[in-house]
Amino acid sequence: MEYNLHSPARELIELRMAHADLDLLIDAAGPGGTVDELTLRRLKKRRLQLRDRMACLERLLEPPEPA
């Protein structure tokens, strides 16, 4: 698999790293955290957007199953 600068595989790796970073941030900002509710909702929305984009890229990269 080719990992050039603009390949879908590389973008998927970068999205997974960003998603993991957001997971850590959201977990740290959970109940009793110092982040307000609006910021927490925005972080969760961004994490969901990343997850959706990752799913699209995974479908693009995985070959379809034979019938």
mmCIF file as Biopython writes it, N, C-alpha, C and O atoms, coordinates in Angstrom:
data_model
#
loop_
_atom_site.group_PDB
_atom_site.id
_atom_site.type_symbol
_atom_site.label_atom_id
_atom_site.label_alt_id
_atom_site.label_comp_id
_atom_site.label_asym_id
_atom_site.label_entity_id
_atom_site.label_seq_id
_atom_site.pdbx_PDB_ins_code
_atom_site.Cartn_x
_atom_site.Cartn_y
_atom_site.Cartn_z
_atom_site.occupancy
_atom_site.B_iso_or_equiv
_atom_site.auth_seq_id
_atom_site.auth_asym_id
_atom_site.pdbx_PDB_model_num
ATOM 1   N N  . MET A ? 1  ? 0.843   -1.176  0.000  1.0 0.0 1  A 1 
ATOM 2   C CA . MET A ? 1  ? 0.000   0.000   0.000  1.0 0.0 1  A 1 
ATOM 3   C C  . MET A ? 1  ? 0.885   1.236   0.000  1.0 0.0 1  A 1 
ATOM 4   O O  . MET A ? 1  ? 1.859   1.321   0.748  1.0 0.0 1  A 1 
ATOM 5   N N  . GLU A ? 2  ? 0.530   2.190   -0.851 1.0 0.0 2  A 1 
ATOM 6   C CA . GLU A ? 2  ? 1.337   3.395   -0.994 1.0 0.0 2  A 1 
ATOM 7   C C  . GLU A ? 2  ? 0.894   4.448   0.024  1.0 0.0 2  A 1 
ATOM 8   O O  . GLU A ? 2  ? -0.299  4.671   0.228  1.0 0.0 2  A 1 
ATOM 9   N N  . TYR A ? 3  ? 1.875   5.086   0.656  1.0 0.0 3  A 1 
ATOM 10  C CA . TYR A ? 3  ? 1.586   6.100   1.668  1.0 0.0 3  A 1 
ATOM 11  C C  . TYR A ? 3  ? 2.144   7.453   1.247  1.0 0.0 3  A 1 
ATOM 12  O O  . TYR A ? 3  ? 2.874   8.085   2.011  1.0 0.0 3  A 1 
ATOM 13  N N  . ASN A ? 4  ? 1.807   7.911   0.027  1.0 0.0 4  A 1 
ATOM 14  C CA . ASN A ? 4  ? 2.296   9.220   -0.364 1.0 0.0 4  A 1 
ATOM 15  C C  . ASN A ? 4  ? 1.548   10.294  0.411  1.0 0.0 4  A 1 
ATOM 16  O O  . ASN A ? 4  ? 0.624   9.995   1.168  1.0 0.0 4  A 1 
ATOM 17  N N  . LEU A ? 5  ? 1.944   11.522  0.223  1.0 0.0 5  A 1 
ATOM 18  C CA . LEU A ? 5  ? 1.451   12.630  1.029  1.0 0.0 5  A 1 
ATOM 19  C C  . LEU A ? 5  ? -0.056  12.843  0.922  1.0 0.0 5  A 1 
ATOM 20  O O  . LEU A ? 5  ? -0.677  13.323  1.870  1.0 0.0 5  A 1 
ATOM 21  N N  . HIS A ? 6  ? -0.648  12.495  -0.210 1.0 0.0 6  A 1 
ATOM 22  C CA . HIS A ? 6  ? -2.061  12.774  -0.417 1.0 0.0 6  A 1 
ATOM 23  C C  . HIS A ? 6  ? -2.895  11.513  -0.626 1.0 0.0 6  A 1 
ATOM 24  O O  . HIS A ? 6  ? -3.997  11.595  -1.168 1.0 0.0 6  A 1 
ATOM 25  N N  . SER A ? 7  ? -2.410  10.379  -0.219 1.0 0.0 7  A 1 
ATOM 26  C CA . SER A ? 7  ? -3.140  9.140   -0.446 1.0 0.0 7  A 1 
ATOM 27  C C  . SER A ? 7  ? -4.263  8.977   0.584  1.0 0.0 7  A 1 
ATOM 28  O O  . SER A ? 7  ? -4.160  9.482   1.701  1.0 0.0 7  A 1 
ATOM 29  N N  . PRO A ? 8  ? -5.328  8.277   0.210  1.0 0.0 8  A 1 
ATOM 30  C CA . PRO A ? 8  ? -6.413  8.011   1.157  1.0 0.0 8  A 1 
ATOM 31  C C  . PRO A ? 8  ? -5.938  7.214   2.377  1.0 0.0 8  A 1 
ATOM 32  O O  . PRO A ? 8  ? -6.442  7.406   3.484  1.0 0.0 8  A 1 
ATOM 33  N N  . ALA A ? 9  ? -4.971  6.324   2.170  1.0 0.0 9  A 1 
ATOM 34  C CA . ALA A ? 9  ? -4.460  5.534   3.296  1.0 0.0 9  A 1 
ATOM 35  C C  . ALA A ? 9  ? -3.776  6.437   4.314  1.0 0.0 9  A 1 
ATOM 36  O O  . ALA A ? 9  ? -3.941  6.257   5.521  1.0 0.0 9  A 1 
ATOM 37  N N  . ARG A ? 10 ? -3.017  7.395   3.832  1.0 0.0 10 A 1 
ATOM 38  C CA . ARG A ? 10 ? -2.339  8.325   4.749  1.0 0.0 10 A 1 
ATOM 39  C C  . ARG A ? 10 ? -3.361  9.214   5.463  1.0 0.0 10 A 1 
ATOM 40  O O  . ARG A ? 10 ? -3.236  9.474   6.659  1.0 0.0 10 A 1 
ATOM 41  N N  . GLU A ? 11 ? -4.364  9.674   4.727  1.0 0.0 11 A 1 
ATOM 42  C CA . GLU A ? 11 ? -5.406  10.495  5.348  1.0 0.0 11 A 1 
ATOM 43  C C  . GLU A ? 11 ? -6.122  9.703   6.441  1.0 0.0 11 A 1 
ATOM 44  O O  . GLU A ? 11 ? -6.453  10.250  7.493  1.0 0.0 11 A 1 
ATOM 45  N N  . LEU A ? 12 ? -6.360  8.420   6.191  1.0 0.0 12 A 1 
ATOM 46  C CA . LEU A ? 12 ? -7.022  7.578   7.184  1.0 0.0 12 A 1 
ATOM 47  C C  . LEU A ? 12 ? -6.180  7.467   8.452  1.0 0.0 12 A 1 
ATOM 48  O O  . LEU A ? 12 ? -6.713  7.528   9.560  1.0 0.0 12 A 1 
ATOM 49  N N  . ILE A ? 13 ? -4.889  7.306   8.295  1.0 0.0 13 A 1 
ATOM 50  C CA . ILE A ? 13 ? -3.990  7.235   9.451  1.0 0.0 13 A 1 
ATOM 51  C C  . ILE A ? 13 ? -4.045  8.537   10.244 1.0 0.0 13 A 1 
ATOM 52  O O  . ILE A ? 13 ? -4.131  8.518   11.472 1.0 0.0 13 A 1 
ATOM 53  N N  . GLU A ? 14 ? -3.996  9.663   9.542  1.0 0.0 14 A 1 
ATOM 54  C CA . GLU A ? 14 ? -4.034  10.961  10.220 1.0 0.0 14 A 1 
ATOM 55  C C  . GLU A ? 14 ? -5.367  11.180  10.932 1.0 0.0 14 A 1 
ATOM 56  O O  . GLU A ? 14 ? -5.400  11.736  12.030 1.0 0.0 14 A 1 
ATOM 57  N N  . LEU A ? 15 ? -6.462  10.747  10.311 1.0 0.0 15 A 1 
ATOM 58  C CA . LEU A ? 15 ? -7.771  10.879  10.943 1.0 0.0 15 A 1 
ATOM 59  C C  . LEU A ? 15 ? -7.868  10.008  12.191 1.0 0.0 15 A 1 
ATOM 60  O O  . LEU A ? 15 ? -8.447  10.422  13.195 1.0 0.0 15 A 1 
ATOM 61  N N  . ARG A ? 16 ? -7.310  8.814   12.131 1.0 0.0 16 A 1 
ATOM 62  C CA . ARG A ? 16 ? -7.324  7.937   13.311 1.0 0.0 16 A 1 
ATOM 63  C C  . ARG A ? 16 ? -6.538  8.556   14.460 1.0 0.0 16 A 1 
ATOM 64  O O  . ARG A ? 16 ? -6.943  8.445   15.617 1.0 0.0 16 A 1 
ATOM 65  N N  . MET A ? 17 ? -5.423  9.201   14.154 1.0 0.0 17 A 1 
ATOM 66  C CA . MET A ? 17 ? -4.636  9.859   15.200 1.0 0.0 17 A 1 
ATOM 67  C C  . MET A ? 17 ? -5.409  11.041  15.795 1.0 0.0 17 A 1 
ATOM 68  O O  . MET A ? 17 ? -5.416  11.232  17.011 1.0 0.0 17 A 1 
ATOM 69  N N  . ALA A ? 18 ? -6.055  11.828  14.941 1.0 0.0 18 A 1 
ATOM 70  C CA . ALA A ? 18 ? -6.842  12.958  15.422 1.0 0.0 18 A 1 
ATOM 71  C C  . ALA A ? 18 ? -8.025  12.472  16.263 1.0 0.0 18 A 1 
ATOM 72  O O  . ALA A ? 18 ? -8.370  13.088  17.271 1.0 0.0 18 A 1 
ATOM 73  N N  . HIS A ? 19 ? -8.637  11.376  15.849 1.0 0.0 19 A 1 
ATOM 74  C CA . HIS A ? 19 ? -9.763  10.806  16.595 1.0 0.0 19 A 1 
ATOM 75  C C  . HIS A ? 19 ? -9.302  10.331  17.977 1.0 0.0 19 A 1 
ATOM 76  O O  . HIS A ? 19 ? -9.992  10.551  18.973 1.0 0.0 19 A 1 
ATOM 77  N N  . ALA A ? 20 ? -8.151  9.689   18.034 1.0 0.0 20 A 1 
ATOM 78  C CA . ALA A ? 20 ? -7.617  9.233   19.326 1.0 0.0 20 A 1 
ATOM 79  C C  . ALA A ? 20 ? -7.300  10.424  20.233 1.0 0.0 20 A 1 
ATOM 80  O O  . ALA A ? 20 ? -7.548  10.371  21.437 1.0 0.0 20 A 1 
ATOM 81  N N  . ASP A ? 21 ? -6.758  11.485  19.664 1.0 0.0 21 A 1 
ATOM 82  C CA . ASP A ? 21 ? -6.473  12.693  20.450 1.0 0.0 21 A 1 
ATOM 83  C C  . ASP A ? 21 ? -7.760  13.281  21.021 1.0 0.0 21 A 1 
ATOM 84  O O  . ASP A ? 21 ? -7.801  13.686  22.183 1.0 0.0 21 A 1 
ATOM 85  N N  . LEU A ? 22 ? -8.800  13.327  20.208 1.0 0.0 22 A 1 
ATOM 86  C CA . LEU A ? 22 ? -10.079 13.844  20.689 1.0 0.0 22 A 1 
ATOM 87  C C  . LEU A ? 22 ? -10.671 12.941  21.772 1.0 0.0 22 A 1 
ATOM 88  O O  . LEU A ? 22 ? -11.259 13.433  22.735 1.0 0.0 22 A 1 
ATOM 89  N N  . ASP A ? 23 ? -10.520 11.636  21.620 1.0 0.0 23 A 1 
ATOM 90  C CA . ASP A ? 23 ? -10.988 10.709  22.657 1.0 0.0 23 A 1 
ATOM 91  C C  . ASP A ? 23 ? -10.349 11.034  24.005 1.0 0.0 23 A 1 
ATOM 92  O O  . ASP A ? 23 ? -11.029 11.106  25.028 1.0 0.0 23 A 1 
ATOM 93  N N  . LEU A ? 24 ? -9.047  11.226  23.988 1.0 0.0 24 A 1 
ATOM 94  C CA . LEU A ? 24 ? -8.340  11.545  25.231 1.0 0.0 24 A 1 
ATOM 95  C C  . LEU A ? 24 ? -8.814  12.871  25.810 1.0 0.0 24 A 1 
ATOM 96  O O  . LEU A ? 24 ? -9.018  12.991  27.019 1.0 0.0 24 A 1 
ATOM 97  N N  . LEU A ? 25 ? -8.986  13.854  24.957 1.0 0.0 25 A 1 
ATOM 98  C CA . LEU A ? 25 ? -9.425  15.168  25.403 1.0 0.0 25 A 1 
ATOM 99  C C  . LEU A ? 25 ? -10.832 15.122  25.976 1.0 0.0 25 A 1 
ATOM 100 O O  . LEU A ? 25 ? -11.108 15.744  27.003 1.0 0.0 25 A 1 
ATOM 101 N N  . ILE A ? 26 ? -11.718 14.392  25.322 1.0 0.0 26 A 1 
ATOM 102 C CA . ILE A ? 26 ? -13.095 14.279  25.799 1.0 0.0 26 A 1 
ATOM 103 C C  . ILE A ? 26 ? -13.148 13.502  27.112 1.0 0.0 26 A 1 
ATOM 104 O O  . ILE A ? 26 ? -13.901 13.861  28.017 1.0 0.0 26 A 1 
ATOM 105 N N  . ASP A ? 27 ? -12.355 12.443  27.218 1.0 0.0 27 A 1 
ATOM 106 C CA . ASP A ? 27 ? -12.318 11.680  28.470 1.0 0.0 27 A 1 
ATOM 107 C C  . ASP A ? 27 ? -11.804 12.539  29.627 1.0 0.0 27 A 1 
ATOM 108 O O  . ASP A ? 27 ? -12.320 12.459  30.742 1.0 0.0 27 A 1 
ATOM 109 N N  . ALA A ? 28 ? -10.797 13.350  29.359 1.0 0.0 28 A 1 
ATOM 110 C CA . ALA A ? 28 ? -10.238 14.218  30.400 1.0 0.0 28 A 1 
ATOM 111 C C  . ALA A ? 28 ? -11.221 15.322  30.781 1.0 0.0 28 A 1 
ATOM 112 O O  . ALA A ? 28 ? -11.215 15.794  31.919 1.0 0.0 28 A 1 
ATOM 113 N N  . ALA A ? 29 ? -12.057 15.733  29.842 1.0 0.0 29 A 1 
ATOM 114 C CA . ALA A ? 29 ? -12.987 16.823  30.090 1.0 0.0 29 A 1 
ATOM 115 C C  . ALA A ? 29 ? -14.353 16.328  30.527 1.0 0.0 29 A 1 
ATOM 116 O O  . ALA A ? 29 ? -15.292 17.118  30.623 1.0 0.0 29 A 1 
ATOM 117 N N  . GLY A ? 30 ? -14.479 15.063  30.789 1.0 0.0 30 A 1 
ATOM 118 C CA . GLY A ? 30 ? -15.757 14.469  31.167 1.0 0.0 30 A 1 
ATOM 119 C C  . GLY A ? 30 ? -16.303 15.029  32.459 1.0 0.0 30 A 1 
ATOM 120 O O  . GLY A ? 30 ? -16.000 16.166  32.820 1.0 0.0 30 A 1 
ATOM 121 N N  . PRO A ? 31 ? -17.098 14.254  33.156 1.0 0.0 31 A 1 
ATOM 122 C CA . PRO A ? 31 ? -17.725 14.728  34.404 1.0 0.0 31 A 1 
ATOM 123 C C  . PRO A ? 31 ? -16.686 15.270  35.382 1.0 0.0 31 A 1 
ATOM 124 O O  . PRO A ? 31 ? -15.690 14.616  35.690 1.0 0.0 31 A 1 
ATOM 125 N N  . GLY A ? 32 ? -16.945 16.459  35.848 1.0 0.0 32 A 1 
ATOM 126 C CA . GLY A ? 32 ? -16.017 17.076  36.797 1.0 0.0 32 A 1 
ATOM 127 C C  . GLY A ? 32 ? -14.838 17.749  36.130 1.0 0.0 32 A 1 
ATOM 128 O O  . GLY A ? 32 ? -13.952 18.260  36.814 1.0 0.0 32 A 1 
ATOM 129 N N  . GLY A ? 33 ? -14.810 17.760  34.800 1.0 0.0 33 A 1 
ATOM 130 C CA . GLY A ? 33 ? -13.706 18.385  34.075 1.0 0.0 33 A 1 
ATOM 131 C C  . GLY A ? 33 ? -13.836 19.894  34.061 1.0 0.0 33 A 1 
ATOM 132 O O  . GLY A ? 33 ? -14.806 20.456  34.571 1.0 0.0 33 A 1 
ATOM 133 N N  . THR A ? 34 ? -12.849 20.538  33.472 1.0 0.0 34 A 1 
ATOM 134 C CA . THR A ? 34 ? -12.832 21.997  33.456 1.0 0.0 34 A 1 
ATOM 135 C C  . THR A ? 34 ? -13.396 22.590  32.172 1.0 0.0 34 A 1 
ATOM 136 O O  . THR A ? 34 ? -13.391 23.810  32.007 1.0 0.0 34 A 1 
ATOM 137 N N  . VAL A ? 35 ? -13.884 21.751  31.257 1.0 0.0 35 A 1 
ATOM 138 C CA . VAL A ? 35 ? -14.406 22.221  29.977 1.0 0.0 35 A 1 
ATOM 139 C C  . VAL A ? 35 ? -15.916 22.418  30.097 1.0 0.0 35 A 1 
ATOM 140 O O  . VAL A ? 35 ? -16.617 21.586  30.673 1.0 0.0 35 A 1 
ATOM 141 N N  . ASP A ? 36 ? -16.408 23.533  29.546 1.0 0.0 36 A 1 
ATOM 142 C CA . ASP A ? 36 ? -17.846 23.796  29.628 1.0 0.0 36 A 1 
ATOM 143 C C  . ASP A ? 36 ? -18.609 22.862  28.679 1.0 0.0 36 A 1 
ATOM 144 O O  . ASP A ? 36 ? -18.023 22.218  27.808 1.0 0.0 36 A 1 
ATOM 145 N N  . GLU A ? 37 ? -19.908 22.809  28.869 1.0 0.0 37 A 1 
ATOM 146 C CA . GLU A ? 37 ? -20.762 21.869  28.139 1.0 0.0 37 A 1 
ATOM 147 C C  . GLU A ? 37 ? -20.757 22.134  26.640 1.0 0.0 37 A 1 
ATOM 148 O O  . GLU A ? 37 ? -20.765 21.187  25.853 1.0 0.0 37 A 1 
ATOM 149 N N  . LEU A ? 38 ? -20.745 23.392  26.227 1.0 0.0 38 A 1 
ATOM 150 C CA . LEU A ? 38 ? -20.746 23.731  24.809 1.0 0.0 38 A 1 
ATOM 151 C C  . LEU A ? 38 ? -19.469 23.236  24.130 1.0 0.0 38 A 1 
ATOM 152 O O  . LEU A ? 38 ? -19.527 22.666  23.041 1.0 0.0 38 A 1 
ATOM 153 N N  . THR A ? 39 ? -18.349 23.446  24.752 1.0 0.0 39 A 1 
ATOM 154 C CA . THR A ? 39 ? -17.077 22.978  24.197 1.0 0.0 39 A 1 
ATOM 155 C C  . THR A ? 39 ? -17.057 21.462  24.105 1.0 0.0 39 A 1 
ATOM 156 O O  . THR A ? 39 ? -16.580 20.905  23.116 1.0 0.0 39 A 1 
ATOM 157 N N  . LEU A ? 40 ? -17.563 20.801  25.115 1.0 0.0 40 A 1 
ATOM 158 C CA . LEU A ? 40 ? -17.609 19.339  25.113 1.0 0.0 40 A 1 
ATOM 159 C C  . LEU A ? 40 ? -18.490 18.831  23.965 1.0 0.0 40 A 1 
ATOM 160 O O  . LEU A ? 40 ? -18.133 17.862  23.296 1.0 0.0 40 A 1 
ATOM 161 N N  . ARG A ? 41 ? -19.635 19.480  23.735 1.0 0.0 41 A 1 
ATOM 162 C CA . ARG A ? 41 ? -20.500 19.089  22.622 1.0 0.0 41 A 1 
ATOM 163 C C  . ARG A ? 41 ? -19.808 19.295  21.282 1.0 0.0 41 A 1 
ATOM 164 O O  . ARG A ? 41 ? -19.955 18.476  20.375 1.0 0.0 41 A 1 
ATOM 165 N N  . ARG A ? 42 ? -19.056 20.381  21.151 1.0 0.0 42 A 1 
ATOM 166 C CA . ARG A ? 42 ? -18.333 20.646  19.905 1.0 0.0 42 A 1 
ATOM 167 C C  . ARG A ? 42 ? -17.246 19.602  19.666 1.0 0.0 42 A 1 
ATOM 168 O O  . ARG A ? 42 ? -17.036 19.159  18.536 1.0 0.0 42 A 1 
ATOM 169 N N  . LEU A ? 43 ? -16.559 19.214  20.735 1.0 0.0 43 A 1 
ATOM 170 C CA . LEU A ? 43 ? -15.529 18.175  20.605 1.0 0.0 43 A 1 
ATOM 171 C C  . LEU A ? 43 ? -16.146 16.852  20.172 1.0 0.0 43 A 1 
ATOM 172 O O  . LEU A ? 43 ? -15.598 16.157  19.317 1.0 0.0 43 A 1 
ATOM 173 N N  . LYS A ? 44 ? -17.267 16.511  20.753 1.0 0.0 44 A 1 
ATOM 174 C CA . LYS A ? 44 ? -17.940 15.261  20.393 1.0 0.0 44 A 1 
ATOM 175 C C  . LYS A ? 44 ? -18.453 15.292  18.964 1.0 0.0 44 A 1 
ATOM 176 O O  . LYS A ? 44 ? -18.405 14.282  18.261 1.0 0.0 44 A 1 
ATOM 177 N N  . LYS A ? 45 ? -18.943 16.447  18.532 1.0 0.0 45 A 1 
ATOM 178 C CA . LYS A ? 45 ? -19.411 16.578  17.150 1.0 0.0 45 A 1 
ATOM 179 C C  . LYS A ? 45 ? -18.247 16.421  16.185 1.0 0.0 45 A 1 
ATOM 180 O O  . LYS A ? 45 ? -18.380 15.757  15.157 1.0 0.0 45 A 1 
ATOM 181 N N  . ARG A ? 46 ? -17.113 17.021  16.503 1.0 0.0 46 A 1 
ATOM 182 C CA . ARG A ? 46 ? -15.924 16.891  15.652 1.0 0.0 46 A 1 
ATOM 183 C C  . ARG A ? 46 ? -15.456 15.446  15.596 1.0 0.0 46 A 1 
ATOM 184 O O  . ARG A ? 46 ? -15.059 14.957  14.538 1.0 0.0 46 A 1 
ATOM 185 N N  . ARG A ? 47 ? -15.502 14.760  16.739 1.0 0.0 47 A 1 
ATOM 186 C CA . ARG A ? 47 ? -15.104 13.349  16.777 1.0 0.0 47 A 1 
ATOM 187 C C  . ARG A ? 47 ? -16.020 12.505  15.891 1.0 0.0 47 A 1 
ATOM 188 O O  . ARG A ? 47 ? -15.553 11.594  15.207 1.0 0.0 47 A 1 
ATOM 189 N N  . LEU A ? 48 ? -17.307 12.800  15.900 1.0 0.0 48 A 1 
ATOM 190 C CA . LEU A ? 48 ? -18.255 12.080  15.060 1.0 0.0 48 A 1 
ATOM 191 C C  . LEU A ? 48 ? -17.994 12.349  13.580 1.0 0.0 48 A 1 
ATOM 192 O O  . LEU A ? 48 ? -18.100 11.437  12.760 1.0 0.0 48 A 1 
ATOM 193 N N  . GLN A ? 49 ? -17.657 13.581  13.232 1.0 0.0 49 A 1 
ATOM 194 C CA . GLN A ? 49 ? -17.316 13.909  11.847 1.0 0.0 49 A 1 
ATOM 195 C C  . GLN A ? 49 ? -16.080 13.128  11.396 1.0 0.0 49 A 1 
ATOM 196 O O  . GLN A ? 49 ? -16.029 12.620  10.276 1.0 0.0 49 A 1 
ATOM 197 N N  . LEU A ? 50 ? -15.097 13.041  12.273 1.0 0.0 50 A 1 
ATOM 198 C CA . LEU A ? 50 ? -13.895 12.266  11.948 1.0 0.0 50 A 1 
ATOM 199 C C  . LEU A ? 50 ? -14.239 10.800  11.744 1.0 0.0 50 A 1 
ATOM 200 O O  . LEU A ? 50 ? -13.740 10.167  10.814 1.0 0.0 50 A 1 
ATOM 201 N N  . ARG A ? 51 ? -15.083 10.262  12.600 1.0 0.0 51 A 1 
ATOM 202 C CA . ARG A ? 51 ? -15.483 8.858   12.485 1.0 0.0 51 A 1 
ATOM 203 C C  . ARG A ? 51 ? -16.204 8.600   11.165 1.0 0.0 51 A 1 
ATOM 204 O O  . ARG A ? 51 ? -15.977 7.576   10.521 1.0 0.0 51 A 1 
ATOM 205 N N  . ASP A ? 52 ? -17.073 9.529   10.764 1.0 0.0 52 A 1 
ATOM 206 C CA . ASP A ? 52 ? -17.778 9.381   9.489  1.0 0.0 52 A 1 
ATOM 207 C C  . ASP A ? 52 ? -16.808 9.410   8.319  1.0 0.0 52 A 1 
ATOM 208 O O  . ASP A ? 52 ? -16.925 8.603   7.396  1.0 0.0 52 A 1 
ATOM 209 N N  . ARG A ? 53 ? -15.856 10.328  8.349  1.0 0.0 53 A 1 
ATOM 210 C CA . ARG A ? 53 ? -14.868 10.419  7.262  1.0 0.0 53 A 1 
ATOM 211 C C  . ARG A ? 53 ? -13.997 9.161   7.220  1.0 0.0 53 A 1 
ATOM 212 O O  . ARG A ? 53 ? -13.658 8.676   6.141  1.0 0.0 53 A 1 
ATOM 213 N N  . MET A ? 54 ? -13.633 8.632   8.399  1.0 0.0 54 A 1 
ATOM 214 C CA . MET A ? 54 ? -12.828 7.411   8.446  1.0 0.0 54 A 1 
ATOM 215 C C  . MET A ? 54 ? -13.604 6.248   7.836  1.0 0.0 54 A 1 
ATOM 216 O O  . MET A ? 54 ? -13.028 5.432   7.116  1.0 0.0 54 A 1 
ATOM 217 N N  . ALA A ? 55 ? -14.896 6.162   8.111  1.0 0.0 55 A 1 
ATOM 218 C CA . ALA A ? 55 ? -15.718 5.081   7.553  1.0 0.0 55 A 1 
ATOM 219 C C  . ALA A ? 55 ? -15.767 5.177   6.030  1.0 0.0 55 A 1 
ATOM 220 O O  . ALA A ? 55 ? -15.710 4.159   5.340  1.0 0.0 55 A 1 
ATOM 221 N N  . CYS A ? 56 ? -15.873 6.395   5.508  1.0 0.0 56 A 1 
ATOM 222 C CA . CYS A ? 56 ? -15.881 6.569   4.046  1.0 0.0 56 A 1 
ATOM 223 C C  . CYS A ? 56 ? -14.560 6.110   3.440  1.0 0.0 56 A 1 
ATOM 224 O O  . CYS A ? 56 ? -14.547 5.407   2.430  1.0 0.0 56 A 1 
ATOM 225 N N  . LEU A ? 57 ? -13.465 6.501   4.049  1.0 0.0 57 A 1 
ATOM 226 C CA . LEU A ? 57 ? -12.158 6.112   3.529  1.0 0.0 57 A 1 
ATOM 227 C C  . LEU A ? 57 ? -11.935 4.608   3.635  1.0 0.0 57 A 1 
ATOM 228 O O  . LEU A ? 57 ? -11.349 4.006   2.736  1.0 0.0 57 A 1 
ATOM 229 N N  . GLU A ? 58 ? -12.394 3.998   4.720  1.0 0.0 58 A 1 
ATOM 230 C CA . GLU A ? 58 ? -12.245 2.554   4.870  1.0 0.0 58 A 1 
ATOM 231 C C  . GLU A ? 58 ? -13.013 1.814   3.786  1.0 0.0 58 A 1 
ATOM 232 O O  . GLU A ? 58 ? -12.522 0.822   3.247  1.0 0.0 58 A 1 
ATOM 233 N N  . ARG A ? 59 ? -14.219 2.288   3.462  1.0 0.0 59 A 1 
ATOM 234 C CA . ARG A ? 59 ? -14.991 1.663   2.380  1.0 0.0 59 A 1 
ATOM 235 C C  . ARG A ? 59 ? -14.288 1.846   1.043  1.0 0.0 59 A 1 
ATOM 236 O O  . ARG A ? 59 ? -14.330 0.957   0.193  1.0 0.0 59 A 1 
ATOM 237 N N  . LEU A ? 60 ? -13.652 2.975   0.854  1.0 0.0 60 A 1 
ATOM 238 C CA . LEU A ? 60 ? -12.929 3.248   -0.385 1.0 0.0 60 A 1 
ATOM 239 C C  . LEU A ? 60 ? -11.703 2.345   -0.524 1.0 0.0 60 A 1 
ATOM 240 O O  . LEU A ? 60 ? -11.392 1.877   -1.620 1.0 0.0 60 A 1 
ATOM 241 N N  . LEU A ? 61 ? -11.016 2.104   0.577  1.0 0.0 61 A 1 
ATOM 242 C CA . LEU A ? 61 ? -9.766  1.339   0.545  1.0 0.0 61 A 1 
ATOM 243 C C  . LEU A ? 61 ? -9.972  -0.170  0.550  1.0 0.0 61 A 1 
ATOM 244 O O  . LEU A ? 61 ? -9.151  -0.906  0.003  1.0 0.0 61 A 1 
ATOM 245 N N  . GLU A ? 62 ? -11.052 -0.637  1.159  1.0 0.0 62 A 1 
ATOM 246 C CA . GLU A ? 62 ? -11.299 -2.073  1.234  1.0 0.0 62 A 1 
ATOM 247 C C  . GLU A ? 62 ? -11.970 -2.552  -0.048 1.0 0.0 62 A 1 
ATOM 248 O O  . GLU A ? 62 ? -12.932 -1.939  -0.511 1.0 0.0 62 A 1 
ATOM 249 N N  . PRO A ? 63 ? -11.482 -3.618  -0.611 1.0 0.0 63 A 1 
ATOM 250 C CA . PRO A ? 63 ? -12.148 -4.134  -1.822 1.0 0.0 63 A 1 
ATOM 251 C C  . PRO A ? 63 ? -13.523 -4.695  -1.458 1.0 0.0 63 A 1 
ATOM 252 O O  . PRO A ? 63 ? -13.718 -5.195  -0.350 1.0 0.0 63 A 1 
ATOM 253 N N  . PRO A ? 64 ? -14.474 -4.613  -2.390 1.0 0.0 64 A 1 
ATOM 254 C CA . PRO A ? 64 ? -15.795 -5.148  -2.109 1.0 0.0 64 A 1 
ATOM 255 C C  . PRO A ? 64 ? -15.737 -6.668  -1.962 1.0 0.0 64 A 1 
ATOM 256 O O  . PRO A ? 64 ? -14.914 -7.342  -2.583 1.0 0.0 64 A 1 
ATOM 257 N N  . GLU A ? 65 ? -16.623 -7.180  -1.133 1.0 0.0 65 A 1 
ATOM 258 C CA . GLU A ? 65 ? -16.675 -8.623  -0.929 1.0 0.0 65 A 1 
ATOM 259 C C  . GLU A ? 65 ? -17.236 -9.296  -2.168 1.0 0.0 65 A 1 
ATOM 260 O O  . GLU A ? 65 ? -18.154 -8.774  -2.801 1.0 0.0 65 A 1 
ATOM 261 N N  . PRO A ? 66 ? -16.687 -10.451 -2.518 1.0 0.0 66 A 1 
ATOM 262 C CA . PRO A ? 66 ? -17.224 -11.160 -3.685 1.0 0.0 66 A 1 
ATOM 263 C C  . PRO A ? 66 ? -18.651 -11.633 -3.421 1.0 0.0 66 A 1 
ATOM 264 O O  . PRO A ? 66 ? -19.018 -11.945 -2.288 1.0 0.0 66 A 1 
ATOM 265 N N  . ALA A ? 67 ? -19.429 -11.679 -4.466 1.0 0.0 67 A 1 
ATOM 266 C CA . ALA A ? 67 ? -20.841 -12.070 -4.328 1.0 0.0 67 A 1 
ATOM 267 C C  . ALA A ? 67 ? -20.974 -13.564 -4.119 1.0 0.0 67 A 1 
ATOM 268 O O  . ALA A ? 67 ? -22.087 -14.072 -3.983 1.0 0.0 67 A 1 
#
